[in-house]
């Protein structure tokens, strides 16, 4: 959350009455009133979610507290891993399936936080 504390552009998010952004999967408690992602008034009694399920944000890399100190080195930095940002599918056996390769990534019951 530190990455998105300022200088951040949000898309498809709901807007709180005090001007903050909110969406179902990260916004915390459901509020009594929001402006939904389409610009309409929203309440918990509304038929649709306040924010689009594909809500996104973009923020400067320098705001990421774990960005490599050499991230903007003109000579480049070593890349040791690629992170694919998609919503993986979980099959009936509990395996998370990579959307591009359609191969199992891991079992969800083996993931620890």
N, C-alpha and C positions, 0 to 999 in steps of 0.2 A: 504494500500500500504506500510505502514511502516514495516509490517511483511516480505515483500519480497525484502527489500532494499539491502540485501547482503546474502551470504551463502545459496542461493536458487537454487534448481534444477528445471528447466522447461522442460516439454516434449511437443512435437507437436507444439511448438511455432515457429514463424518466427524470423529471425535474421536480425537486422538492419545493415546498412553499418558501423556503429560505434560500433558494438558488443553488442548492447542491444537487449532485447527480445520484440516481438510485436505480438499481435493477434487482430483480428477484433473487438471483443467485449470489449476490454480494452485498446488497444494500442493507442488510440487517432487518430489524423489525418492520413489518408492514405498517405504512403510515396511513392516516385517515384520508389524506388528499395528496394527489400528485398531478402533474401534467404529463400525460403519457408520451410515448415516442412519436406519436402522430400529432401532438400539440393539443389534444383534447383533455378535459378534466377527467380524472380517474379516481375512483374510490375502491375499497376492497369488495364492494358489491358489483363492480364492473364485470362484464362478461369476458374480457380479455386481460392478458397480463399488461402491466404498465410499460414494460420495456420489451424490446424485441429480443428473442432468445439468442440472437447473434450480435448482441451489444459488444462494441469494441472501443478501445481507446488507443491513443498514441501519445507518447511523452518522450522528451529528450533522453537519450541514453545516459547522459551524465548524471541524471537524477536517480539512476538505478544504484542502490547502495552496494551491490556486489559486482558492478561492472569492473572489468580489468583496468588497472591504472593506465595501461598502455593502449586502451581501446581506440584512441584516435591517433596513434603513432603513424606518421606518413609512410614508414617502412613496412607497416602491417604488423599483425600479431598472429601467433600460431593458433590455429583452430583445432581443438581436440574433440569437439562434438557439435552436431547440428541438432537443434530442437525443432521438431515439426509441430506447429501450433494448429491442431485441428481437434474436432470433437470425435474421439474414437468410439467405435461401437463395441458394446459388451455382448458377447454371445451367451447362450443359455448355460454354458458350463462355467461361466465366470471369467472367461478370457477376454482381455481388451484387444480388439482387432484394429491394427493399423489401417486407416482408410485407403491409403495409396497401394500398399502391398497386399492387403487383405490377409496378413499373417498375424498370428497371436503375438502380442507384445509381452504381456504378463498376466498372471492370475490376480484378480482383484482381492482375493482373500489372503494374498501374500504381501500386499502393500501395507507398509507401516508408516505412520506419520510421526 
